[in-house]
Amino acid sequence: MDKDRAVRQLKRLEKLGGEMRLAAEGWNSEWKILVTTIMSAQTKDETTIPVAQGLFKRYGSVRKLARAKVSDVEKLIRGVNYYKTKARNVVSCCKVLVDRYNGKVPSDLDLLVKLPGVGRKTGNVFLSSLGKDAIGVDTHVHYCSNYLGWVKSKYPEKSEVQLMDLFPKRYWSRINDALVRFGKNYTSKKEKNRILDEVRAIR
């Protein structure tokens, strides 16, 4: 795949994605971005966002959330999938942020993935939401990237490496947003593939 061609295809996908808010967007502090991203795993963004708003209304700082009872957090985030596990991870993650980082979120992926509930995808989505050079590979990114021929991989980790090789760094943070919005805008697989065929034809 030619790099310039891939960039042109990415820009086209950005125009097709719509304006819906993603889970990692619109928060006024980095710890809220991270917590919401943790909660959004395997849960729709439109479900996660109001749940997160309720959580942050009750716990307005990372220090308050670090001191929260897991059972109380469970009740507040019951709307997201795997809420019990996520409640434990959210409280534990905030405790680590307070104890080790003075309430700040590290901007290094190697440190992020050591936090409770933070895997490589979550860490990269967090970083890319801040405009850092990172590519969060979720199901939308993995599927579309393979379909378009940007990557050839069965595993998200390999897709991430291949995307990093293909795209200039300045585009990395735009990939997840573009492909997730596109995936949400075209929920029918038949329609999605039809549009992707048109994008793939861009030279």
C-alpha positions as CSV (number, residue, x, y, z in Angstrom):
1,M,0.0,0.0,0.0
2,D,1.3,3.4,-1.0
3,K,1.6,5.8,2.0
4,D,0.1,8.8,0.2
5,R,-2.8,6.7,-1.0
6,A,-3.5,5.4,2.5
7,V,-3.6,9.0,3.8
8,R,-6.0,10.0,1.1
9,Q,-8.3,7.1,2.1
10,L,-8.0,8.1,5.7
11,K,-9.1,11.6,5.0
12,R,-12.1,10.3,3.0
13,L,-13.1,8.2,6.0
14,E,-12.9,11.2,8.3
15,K,-15.5,12.9,6.1
16,L,-17.8,9.9,6.3
17,G,-17.7,9.5,10.0
18,G,-20.2,12.0,11.2
19,E,-19.9,14.2,14.3
20,M,-20.9,11.8,17.1
21,R,-19.0,12.2,20.4
22,L,-16.6,9.4,21.3
23,A,-16.1,8.2,24.9
24,A,-12.6,9.7,25.2
25,E,-13.8,13.2,24.1
26,G,-15.2,16.2,25.9
27,W,-13.7,15.7,29.4
28,N,-11.9,18.5,31.3
29,S,-9.2,16.4,32.8
30,E,-6.9,13.5,31.7
31,W,-8.0,11.2,34.5
32,K,-11.6,11.4,33.4
33,I,-10.5,10.6,29.8
34,L,-8.6,7.5,31.1
35,V,-11.4,6.3,33.4
36,T,-14.0,6.7,30.6
37,T,-11.8,4.9,28.2
38,I,-11.5,2.0,30.6
39,M,-15.2,1.8,31.0
40,S,-15.9,2.0,27.3
41,A,-14.3,-1.4,26.5
42,Q,-16.9,-3.6,24.9
43,T,-19.5,-1.0,25.6
44,K,-21.0,1.6,23.2
45,D,-19.7,5.1,23.6
46,E,-23.3,6.5,23.7
47,T,-23.9,4.2,26.7
48,T,-20.5,4.9,28.4
49,I,-20.7,8.7,28.2
50,P,-23.8,9.3,30.4
51,V,-22.6,6.6,32.9
52,A,-19.3,8.4,33.2
53,Q,-21.1,11.7,33.7
54,G,-23.0,10.2,36.6
55,L,-19.8,8.8,38.1
56,F,-17.9,12.1,37.8
57,K,-20.8,14.0,39.3
58,R,-20.5,11.8,42.4
59,Y,-16.7,11.7,42.4
60,G,-15.4,15.0,41.1
61,S,-11.7,14.3,41.6
62,V,-9.3,11.4,41.1
63,R,-8.6,11.4,44.8
64,K,-12.2,11.1,45.7
65,L,-12.6,8.2,43.2
66,A,-9.5,6.6,44.6
67,R,-11.2,6.5,48.1
68,A,-14.5,5.2,46.8
69,K,-16.0,1.9,47.8
70,V,-16.0,-0.5,44.8
71,S,-19.6,-1.5,45.6
72,D,-20.7,2.2,45.3
73,V,-18.9,2.6,42.0
74,E,-20.6,-0.6,40.8
75,K,-24.0,0.9,41.4
76,L,-23.1,4.0,39.4
77,I,-21.6,2.2,36.4
78,R,-24.0,-0.7,36.2
79,G,-25.0,0.4,32.7
80,V,-21.6,-0.6,31.1
81,N,-20.7,-4.2,30.3
82,Y,-18.5,-6.0,32.9
83,Y,-19.3,-3.2,35.4
84,K,-18.1,-5.2,38.4
85,T,-14.6,-5.8,37.0
86,K,-14.5,-2.2,35.7
87,A,-15.5,-0.8,39.0
88,R,-12.6,-2.6,40.7
89,N,-10.2,-1.5,38.0
90,V,-11.3,2.1,38.0
91,V,-10.9,2.5,41.8
92,S,-7.6,0.6,41.7
93,C,-6.3,2.7,38.8
94,C,-7.2,5.9,40.6
95,K,-5.4,4.7,43.7
96,V,-2.2,4.1,41.7
97,L,-2.5,7.5,40.0
98,V,-2.7,9.2,43.4
99,D,-0.1,7.1,45.1
100,R,2.5,7.0,42.4
101,Y,1.8,9.9,40.1
102,N,0.3,12.5,42.4
103,G,-3.0,12.2,40.7
104,K,-1.6,12.8,37.2
105,V,-1.9,10.3,34.3
106,P,1.5,9.2,32.8
107,S,1.9,9.9,29.1
108,D,4.1,6.9,28.5
109,L,2.4,3.8,27.1
110,D,4.8,1.5,29.0
111,L,3.6,3.1,32.2
112,L,0.0,3.3,31.2
113,V,-0.4,-0.4,30.5
114,K,0.8,-1.1,34.1
115,L,-2.3,0.6,35.5
116,P,-5.2,-1.6,36.5
117,G,-7.7,-1.9,33.6
118,V,-5.4,-0.4,31.0
119,G,-4.3,-2.6,28.1
120,R,-2.5,-1.5,25.0
121,K,-5.6,-0.4,23.1
122,T,-6.9,1.6,26.0
123,G,-3.5,3.3,26.6
124,N,-3.2,4.2,22.9
125,V,-6.8,5.5,22.7
126,F,-6.0,7.7,25.7
127,L,-2.8,9.0,24.2
128,S,-4.3,9.6,20.8
129,S,-7.2,11.5,22.4
130,L,-4.5,14.0,23.6
131,G,-3.0,14.2,20.1
132,K,-0.1,12.1,21.0
133,D,1.5,9.8,18.3
134,A,-0.5,6.6,19.1
135,I,-2.9,4.3,17.3
136,G,-5.6,2.6,19.3
137,V,-6.6,-0.6,17.5
138,D,-10.1,-1.7,18.4
139,T,-12.5,-3.9,16.4
140,H,-13.4,-1.0,14.0
141,V,-9.8,-0.1,13.3
142,H,-8.7,-3.8,12.9
143,Y,-11.6,-4.6,10.5
144,C,-11.4,-1.6,8.3
145,S,-7.6,-1.6,8.1
146,N,-7.6,-5.2,6.9
147,Y,-10.5,-4.6,4.5
148,L,-8.7,-1.6,2.9
149,G,-5.4,-3.4,2.6
150,W,-3.6,-1.1,5.0
151,V,-2.7,-4.1,7.1
152,K,-2.8,-7.9,6.7
153,S,-3.1,-9.2,10.2
154,K,-5.3,-11.4,12.4
155,Y,-4.2,-9.7,15.6
156,P,-4.7,-6.1,16.7
157,E,-1.1,-5.8,18.0
158,K,0.3,-6.6,14.6
159,S,-2.2,-4.3,13.0
160,E,-0.9,-1.5,15.2
161,V,2.7,-2.1,14.1
162,Q,1.7,-2.3,10.4
163,L,-0.3,0.9,10.6
164,M,2.6,2.7,12.3
165,D,4.8,1.6,9.4
166,L,2.3,2.8,6.8
167,F,1.2,6.1,8.1
168,P,3.3,9.1,9.0
169,K,3.3,9.9,12.7
170,R,1.3,13.0,12.3
171,Y,-1.7,10.9,11.2
172,W,-1.5,8.2,14.0
173,S,-3.8,10.0,16.4
174,R,-6.5,10.4,13.7
175,I,-6.8,6.8,12.7
176,N,-8.9,5.5,15.7
177,D,-11.3,8.5,15.7
178,A,-11.9,8.2,11.9
179,L,-12.5,4.5,11.8
180,V,-14.6,4.3,15.0
181,R,-16.8,7.1,13.8
182,F,-17.1,5.5,10.4
183,G,-18.0,2.1,12.0
184,K,-20.7,3.8,14.1
185,N,-22.1,5.7,11.2
186,Y,-22.4,2.6,9.0
187,T,-23.7,-0.2,11.2
188,S,-24.9,-2.4,8.4
189,K,-22.0,-4.7,7.3
190,K,-23.3,-4.7,3.7
191,E,-23.4,-0.9,3.6
192,K,-20.1,-0.5,5.4
193,N,-18.3,-2.8,3.0
194,R,-19.9,-1.0,0.0
195,I,-18.5,2.3,1.3
196,L,-15.1,0.7,2.1
197,D,-15.0,-0.6,-1.5
198,E,-15.4,3.0,-2.7
199,V,-12.7,4.2,-0.4
200,R,-10.4,1.3,-1.4
201,A,-10.7,2.4,-5.0
202,I,-9.2,5.8,-4.2
203,R,-5.7,6.1,-5.8
